[in-house]
Amino acid sequence: MSTPQQVRERMRREGKTLRKWAEENGYRPHNVYRVMGGIDKGYYGTAHEIAVKLGLKPTPNNTPA
């Protein structure tokens, strides 16, 4: 798992913005920013999917990431 800061650093190294990542993964940029900012905790739904794909939460055992 990563922290939001580590995710930002990884994106920077890859030359990618959060907006670009969101578009590439089929999410609304607003939702990604909310997860990264801690407004949406990622307990369930789309916020949870985003948190898992970004590496902020572990992958659930029964769902591939």
TORKOLLO-93644 format. One record per atom (N, C-alpha, C): residue number from 1; residue in three letters; atom name; z, y, x. Coordinates in Angstrom, 3 decimals, decimal comma. Last residue first. Layout:
% TORKOLLO-93644
<n: NUM | res: ALA | atom: CA | pz: Z | py: Y | px: X>
...
This chain:
% TORKOLLO-93644
<n: 65 | res: ALA | atom: N | pz: -9,392 | py: -6,585 | px: -7,510>
<n: 65 | res: ALA | atom: CA | pz: -9,522 | py: -5,125 | px: -7,333>
<n: 65 | res: ALA | atom: C | pz: -10,930 | py: -4,747 | px: -6,976>
<n: 64 | res: PRO | atom: N | pz: -8,742 | py: -9,040 | px: -10,060>
<n: 64 | res: PRO | atom: CA | pz: -9,354 | py: -8,650 | px: -8,787>
<n: 64 | res: PRO | atom: C | pz: -9,507 | py: -7,145 | px: -8,699>
<n: 63 | res: THR | atom: N | pz: -5,693 | py: -9,969 | px: -11,478>
<n: 63 | res: THR | atom: CA | pz: -6,851 | py: -9,102 | px: -11,636>
<n: 63 | res: THR | atom: C | pz: -7,437 | py: -8,769 | px: -10,261>
<n: 62 | res: ASN | atom: N | pz: -3,332 | py: -11,352 | px: -11,152>
<n: 62 | res: ASN | atom: CA | pz: -4,321 | py: -11,926 | px: -12,051>
<n: 62 | res: ASN | atom: C | pz: -5,577 | py: -11,084 | px: -12,211>
<n: 61 | res: ASN | atom: N | pz: -1,742 | py: -9,847 | px: -9,392>
<n: 61 | res: ASN | atom: CA | pz: -2,149 | py: -11,207 | px: -9,030>
<n: 61 | res: ASN | atom: C | pz: -3,274 | py: -11,748 | px: -9,894>
<n: 60 | res: PRO | atom: N | pz: -2,663 | py: -6,435 | px: -8,800>
<n: 60 | res: PRO | atom: CA | pz: -2,004 | py: -7,460 | px: -9,642>
<n: 60 | res: PRO | atom: C | pz: -2,576 | py: -8,838 | px: -9,319>
<n: 59 | res: THR | atom: N | pz: -2,391 | py: -4,891 | px: -5,702>
<n: 59 | res: THR | atom: CA | pz: -3,313 | py: -5,516 | px: -6,635>
<n: 59 | res: THR | atom: C | pz: -2,546 | py: -6,531 | px: -7,472>
<n: 58 | res: PRO | atom: N | pz: -0,002 | py: -2,186 | px: -5,392>
<n: 58 | res: PRO | atom: CA | pz: -0,542 | py: -3,503 | px: -5,017>
<n: 58 | res: PRO | atom: C | pz: -1,481 | py: -4,018 | px: -6,095>
<n: 57 | res: LYS | atom: N | pz: -0,995 | py: 1,265 | px: -5,200>
<n: 57 | res: LYS | atom: CA | pz: -0,217 | py: 0,194 | px: -5,837>
<n: 57 | res: LYS | atom: C | pz: -0,821 | py: -1,142 | px: -5,412>
<n: 56 | res: LEU | atom: N | pz: -2,702 | py: 2,711 | px: -3,703>
<n: 56 | res: LEU | atom: CA | pz: -1,369 | py: 3,275 | px: -3,925>
<n: 56 | res: LEU | atom: C | pz: -0,423 | py: 2,261 | px: -4,543>
<n: 55 | res: GLY | atom: N | pz: -5,315 | py: 2,042 | px: -3,388>
<n: 55 | res: GLY | atom: CA | pz: -4,352 | py: 1,397 | px: -2,503>
<n: 55 | res: GLY | atom: C | pz: -2,953 | py: 1,958 | px: -2,633>
<n: 54 | res: LEU | atom: N | pz: -7,225 | py: 2,833 | px: -5,114>
<n: 54 | res: LEU | atom: CA | pz: -6,960 | py: 3,727 | px: -3,989>
<n: 54 | res: LEU | atom: C | pz: -5,989 | py: 3,105 | px: -2,987>
<n: 53 | res: LYS | atom: N | pz: -7,038 | py: 0,783 | px: -6,986>
<n: 53 | res: LYS | atom: CA | pz: -8,264 | py: 0,909 | px: -6,174>
<n: 53 | res: LYS | atom: C | pz: -8,067 | py: 1,812 | px: -4,969>
<n: 52 | res: VAL | atom: N | pz: -4,480 | py: 1,363 | px: -8,070>
<n: 52 | res: VAL | atom: CA | pz: -4,725 | py: 0,091 | px: -7,379>
<n: 52 | res: VAL | atom: C | pz: -5,941 | py: 0,215 | px: -6,468>
<n: 51 | res: ALA | atom: N | pz: -4,914 | py: 3,885 | px: -9,217>
<n: 51 | res: ALA | atom: CA | pz: -3,878 | py: 3,719 | px: -8,192>
<n: 51 | res: ALA | atom: C | pz: -4,096 | py: 2,434 | px: -7,393>
<n: 50 | res: ILE | atom: N | pz: -6,894 | py: 3,219 | px: -11,118>
<n: 50 | res: ILE | atom: CA | pz: -7,186 | py: 4,155 | px: -10,031>
<n: 50 | res: ILE | atom: C | pz: -6,201 | py: 3,964 | px: -8,886>
<n: 49 | res: GLU | atom: N | pz: -5,438 | py: 1,518 | px: -12,821>
<n: 49 | res: GLU | atom: CA | pz: -6,646 | py: 1,034 | px: -12,139>
<n: 49 | res: GLU | atom: C | pz: -6,975 | py: 1,910 | px: -10,930>
<n: 48 | res: HIS | atom: N | pz: -3,502 | py: 3,328 | px: -13,741>
<n: 48 | res: HIS | atom: CA | pz: -3,095 | py: 2,161 | px: -12,951>
<n: 48 | res: HIS | atom: C | pz: -4,284 | py: 1,616 | px: -12,168>
<n: 47 | res: ALA | atom: N | pz: -5,086 | py: 5,102 | px: -15,173>
<n: 47 | res: ALA | atom: CA | pz: -4,310 | py: 5,609 | px: -14,033>
<n: 47 | res: ALA | atom: C | pz: -3,872 | py: 4,453 | px: -13,140>
<n: 46 | res: THR | atom: N | pz: -6,044 | py: 3,425 | px: -17,214>
<n: 46 | res: THR | atom: CA | pz: -6,958 | py: 3,939 | px: -16,202>
<n: 46 | res: THR | atom: C | pz: -6,211 | py: 4,436 | px: -14,971>
<n: 45 | res: GLY | atom: N | pz: -3,140 | py: 1,332 | px: -17,786>
<n: 45 | res: GLY | atom: CA | pz: -4,409 | py: 1,948 | px: -18,147>
<n: 45 | res: GLY | atom: C | pz: -5,245 | py: 2,399 | px: -16,956>
<n: 44 | res: TYR | atom: N | pz: 0,045 | py: 2,111 | px: -16,193>
<n: 44 | res: TYR | atom: CA | pz: -0,848 | py: 1,296 | px: -17,006>
<n: 44 | res: TYR | atom: C | pz: -2,157 | py: 2,048 | px: -17,240>
<n: 43 | res: TYR | atom: N | pz: 1,276 | py: 3,629 | px: -14,222>
<n: 43 | res: TYR | atom: CA | pz: 1,999 | py: 2,472 | px: -14,751>
<n: 43 | res: TYR | atom: C | pz: 1,088 | py: 1,543 | px: -15,545>
<n: 42 | res: GLY | atom: N | pz: 0,537 | py: 5,940 | px: -12,860>
<n: 42 | res: GLY | atom: CA | pz: -0,236 | py: 4,718 | px: -12,678>
<n: 42 | res: GLY | atom: C | pz: 0,474 | py: 3,482 | px: -13,167>
<n: 41 | res: LYS | atom: N | pz: 1,609 | py: 8,453 | px: -13,147>
<n: 41 | res: LYS | atom: CA | pz: 2,294 | py: 7,526 | px: -12,246>
<n: 41 | res: LYS | atom: C | pz: 1,536 | py: 6,224 | px: -12,026>
<n: 40 | res: ASP | atom: N | pz: 0,177 | py: 11,538 | px: -13,073>
<n: 40 | res: ASP | atom: CA | pz: 0,079 | py: 10,227 | px: -13,714>
<n: 40 | res: ASP | atom: C | pz: 0,618 | py: 9,211 | px: -12,726>
<n: 39 | res: ILE | atom: N | pz: 1,098 | py: 13,247 | px: -11,054>
<n: 39 | res: ILE | atom: CA | pz: 1,272 | py: 13,617 | px: -12,459>
<n: 39 | res: ILE | atom: C | pz: 1,187 | py: 12,370 | px: -13,326>
<n: 38 | res: GLY | atom: N | pz: 0,541 | py: 12,740 | px: -8,431>
<n: 38 | res: GLY | atom: CA | pz: 1,782 | py: 12,207 | px: -8,964>
<n: 38 | res: GLY | atom: C | pz: 2,050 | py: 12,596 | px: -10,406>
<n: 37 | res: GLY | atom: N | pz: -1,857 | py: 13,417 | px: -7,335>
<n: 37 | res: GLY | atom: CA | pz: -0,831 | py: 14,457 | px: -7,385>
<n: 37 | res: GLY | atom: C | pz: 0,494 | py: 13,987 | px: -7,951>
<n: 36 | res: MET | atom: N | pz: -3,353 | py: 11,115 | px: -7,747>
<n: 36 | res: MET | atom: CA | pz: -3,030 | py: 11,516 | px: -6,379>
<n: 36 | res: MET | atom: C | pz: -1,922 | py: 12,561 | px: -6,334>
<n: 35 | res: VAL | atom: N | pz: -3,569 | py: 11,227 | px: -10,551>
<n: 35 | res: VAL | atom: CA | pz: -2,884 | py: 10,099 | px: -9,903>
<n: 35 | res: VAL | atom: C | pz: -2,450 | py: 10,505 | px: -8,497>
<n: 34 | res: ARG | atom: N | pz: -5,009 | py: 13,614 | px: -10,861>
<n: 34 | res: ARG | atom: CA | pz: -3,696 | py: 13,460 | px: -11,506>
<n: 34 | res: ARG | atom: C | pz: -2,891 | py: 12,318 | px: -10,871>
<n: 33 | res: TYR | atom: N | pz: -7,375 | py: 13,057 | px: -9,493>
<n: 33 | res: TYR | atom: CA | pz: -6,495 | py: 14,108 | px: -8,989>
<n: 33 | res: TYR | atom: C | pz: -5,096 | py: 13,999 | px: -9,595>
<n: 32 | res: VAL | atom: N | pz: -8,381 | py: 11,104 | px: -11,234>
<n: 32 | res: VAL | atom: CA | pz: -8,048 | py: 10,735 | px: -9,850>
<n: 32 | res: VAL | atom: C | pz: -7,096 | py: 11,777 | px: -9,253>
<n: 31 | res: ASN | atom: N | pz: -8,862 | py: 12,612 | px: -13,537>
<n: 31 | res: ASN | atom: CA | pz: -7,897 | py: 11,510 | px: -13,576>
<n: 31 | res: ASN | atom: C | pz: -7,458 | py: 11,103 | px: -12,172>
<n: 30 | res: HIS | atom: N | pz: -10,841 | py: 14,379 | px: -12,625>
<n: 30 | res: HIS | atom: CA | pz: -9,562 | py: 14,907 | px: -13,119>
<n: 30 | res: HIS | atom: C | pz: -8,488 | py: 13,813 | px: -13,115>
<n: 29 | res: PRO | atom: N | pz: -13,046 | py: 12,690 | px: -12,146>
<n: 29 | res: PRO | atom: CA | pz: -12,308 | py: 13,280 | px: -11,028>
<n: 29 | res: PRO | atom: C | pz: -10,926 | py: 13,810 | px: -11,438>
<n: 28 | res: ARG | atom: N | pz: -13,241 | py: 9,696 | px: -13,944>
<n: 28 | res: ARG | atom: CA | pz: -13,312 | py: 11,148 | px: -14,035>
<n: 28 | res: ARG | atom: C | pz: -12,489 | py: 11,729 | px: -12,884>
<n: 27 | res: TYR | atom: N | pz: -14,850 | py: 6,884 | px: -12,357>
<n: 27 | res: TYR | atom: CA | pz: -13,692 | py: 7,561 | px: -12,938>
<n: 27 | res: TYR | atom: C | pz: -13,940 | py: 9,060 | px: -13,027>
<n: 26 | res: GLY | atom: N | pz: -16,700 | py: 5,315 | px: -10,939>
<n: 26 | res: GLY | atom: CA | pz: -16,786 | py: 5,417 | px: -12,390>
<n: 26 | res: GLY | atom: C | pz: -15,587 | py: 6,048 | px: -13,073>
<n: 25 | res: ASN | atom: N | pz: -16,811 | py: 5,344 | px: -8,226>
<n: 25 | res: ASN | atom: CA | pz: -16,056 | py: 4,260 | px: -8,841>
<n: 25 | res: ASN | atom: C | pz: -15,981 | py: 4,361 | px: -10,362>
<n: 24 | res: GLU | atom: N | pz: -18,219 | py: 7,613 | px: -7,574>
<n: 24 | res: GLU | atom: CA | pz: -18,723 | py: 6,326 | px: -7,084>
<n: 24 | res: GLU | atom: C | pz: -18,054 | py: 5,144 | px: -7,783>
<n: 23 | res: GLU | atom: N | pz: -16,521 | py: 9,569 | px: -8,673>
<n: 23 | res: GLU | atom: CA | pz: -17,858 | py: 9,358 | px: -9,228>
<n: 23 | res: GLU | atom: C | pz: -18,427 | py: 8,003 | px: -8,823>
<n: 22 | res: ALA | atom: N | pz: -14,287 | py: 9,298 | px: -6,964>
<n: 22 | res: ALA | atom: CA | pz: -14,163 | py: 9,108 | px: -8,413>
<n: 22 | res: ALA | atom: C | pz: -15,521 | py: 8,793 | px: -9,031>
<n: 21 | res: TRP | atom: N | pz: -15,399 | py: 9,971 | px: -4,491>
<n: 21 | res: TRP | atom: CA | pz: -14,830 | py: 8,643 | px: -4,699>
<n: 21 | res: TRP | atom: C | pz: -14,750 | py: 8,335 | px: -6,185>
<n: 20 | res: LYS | atom: N | pz: -16,026 | py: 12,664 | px: -5,029>
<n: 20 | res: LYS | atom: CA | pz: -17,099 | py: 11,716 | px: -4,714>
<n: 20 | res: LYS | atom: C | pz: -16,619 | py: 10,282 | px: -4,943>
<n: 19 | res: ARG | atom: N | pz: -13,415 | py: 13,683 | px: -5,391>
<n: 19 | res: ARG | atom: CA | pz: -14,419 | py: 13,799 | px: -6,458>
<n: 19 | res: ARG | atom: C | pz: -15,534 | py: 12,771 | px: -6,249>
<n: 18 | res: LEU | atom: N | pz: -12,291 | py: 13,280 | px: -2,922>
<n: 18 | res: LEU | atom: CA | pz: -11,760 | py: 12,530 | px: -4,056>
<n: 18 | res: LEU | atom: C | pz: -12,748 | py: 12,556 | px: -5,217>
<n: 17 | res: THR | atom: N | pz: -14,893 | py: 13,009 | px: -0,414>
<n: 17 | res: THR | atom: CA | pz: -13,938 | py: 13,767 | px: -1,220>
<n: 17 | res: THR | atom: C | pz: -13,403 | py: 12,869 | px: -2,331>
<n: 16 | res: LYS | atom: N | pz: -15,416 | py: 11,669 | px: 2,826>
<n: 16 | res: LYS | atom: CA | pz: -15,569 | py: 11,551 | px: 1,388>
<n: 16 | res: LYS | atom: C | pz: -14,506 | py: 12,391 | px: 0,684>
<n: 15 | res: GLY | atom: N | pz: -15,317 | py: 10,919 | px: 5,493>
<n: 15 | res: GLY | atom: CA | pz: -16,157 | py: 12,047 | px: 5,102>
<n: 15 | res: GLY | atom: C | pz: -16,408 | py: 12,089 | px: 3,605>
<n: 14 | res: GLU | atom: N | pz: -13,571 | py: 9,085 | px: 6,393>
<n: 14 | res: GLU | atom: CA | pz: -14,823 | py: 8,562 | px: 5,848>
<n: 14 | res: GLU | atom: C | pz: -15,774 | py: 9,679 | px: 5,435>
<n: 13 | res: ARG | atom: N | pz: -11,444 | py: 10,732 | px: 7,037>
<n: 13 | res: ARG | atom: CA | pz: -12,113 | py: 9,988 | px: 8,115>
<n: 13 | res: ARG | atom: C | pz: -13,474 | py: 9,472 | px: 7,659>
<n: 12 | res: ARG | atom: N | pz: -10,771 | py: 11,541 | px: 4,429>
<n: 12 | res: ARG | atom: CA | pz: -11,244 | py: 12,527 | px: 5,405>
<n: 12 | res: ARG | atom: C | pz: -11,999 | py: 11,842 | px: 6,531>
<n: 11 | res: MET | atom: N | pz: -9,836 | py: 9,145 | px: 3,371>
<n: 11 | res: MET | atom: CA | pz: -11,025 | py: 9,777 | px: 2,785>
<n: 11 | res: MET | atom: C | pz: -11,629 | py: 10,775 | px: 3,772>
<n: 10 | res: ARG | atom: N | pz: -7,573 | py: 8,828 | px: 4,991>
<n: 10 | res: ARG | atom: CA | pz: -8,641 | py: 7,829 | px: 5,026>
<n: 10 | res: ARG | atom: C | pz: -9,943 | py: 8,414 | px: 4,476>
<n: 9 | res: GLU | atom: N | pz: -6,082 | py: 11,065 | px: 4,178>
<n: 9 | res: GLU | atom: CA | pz: -6,524 | py: 10,951 | px: 5,570>
<n: 9 | res: GLU | atom: C | pz: -7,669 | py: 9,951 | px: 5,707>
<n: 8 | res: ARG | atom: N | pz: -5,608 | py: 10,377 | px: 1,487>
<n: 8 | res: ARG | atom: CA | pz: -6,358 | py: 11,600 | px: 1,820>
<n: 8 | res: ARG | atom: C | pz: -6,906 | py: 11,539 | px: 3,248>
<n: 7 | res: VAL | atom: N | pz: -4,065 | py: 8,088 | px: 1,886>
<n: 7 | res: VAL | atom: CA | pz: -5,348 | py: 7,973 | px: 1,185>
<n: 7 | res: VAL | atom: C | pz: -6,211 | py: 9,191 | px: 1,513>
<n: 6 | res: GLN | atom: N | pz: -1,841 | py: 9,217 | px: 3,097>
<n: 6 | res: GLN | atom: CA | pz: -2,646 | py: 8,254 | px: 3,849>
<n: 6 | res: GLN | atom: C | pz: -4,022 | py: 8,070 | px: 3,211>
<n: 5 | res: GLN | atom: N | pz: -0,898 | py: 10,750 | px: 0,951>
<n: 5 | res: GLN | atom: CA | pz: -1,321 | py: 11,409 | px: 2,186>
<n: 5 | res: GLN | atom: C | pz: -2,194 | py: 10,483 | px: 3,026>
<n: 4 | res: PRO | atom: N | pz: -0,172 | py: 8,786 | px: -0,920>
<n: 4 | res: PRO | atom: CA | pz: -1,278 | py: 9,701 | px: -1,211>
<n: 4 | res: PRO | atom: C | pz: -1,790 | py: 10,405 | px: 0,049>
<n: 3 | res: THR | atom: N | pz: 0,332 | py: 5,734 | px: 0,975>
<n: 3 | res: THR | atom: CA | pz: 0,841 | py: 6,940 | px: 0,324>
<n: 3 | res: THR | atom: C | pz: -0,354 | py: 7,825 | px: -0,021>
<n: 2 | res: SER | atom: N | pz: -0,523 | py: 2,294 | px: 0,326>
<n: 2 | res: SER | atom: CA | pz: -0,637 | py: 3,555 | px: 1,051>
<n: 2 | res: SER | atom: C | pz: 0,061 | py: 4,664 | px: 0,278>
<n: 1 | res: MET | atom: N | pz: 0,000 | py: -1,182 | px: 0,837>
<n: 1 | res: MET | atom: CA | pz: 0,000 | py: 0,000 | px: 0,000>
<n: 1 | res: MET | atom: C | pz: 0,000 | py: 1,244 | px: 0,880>
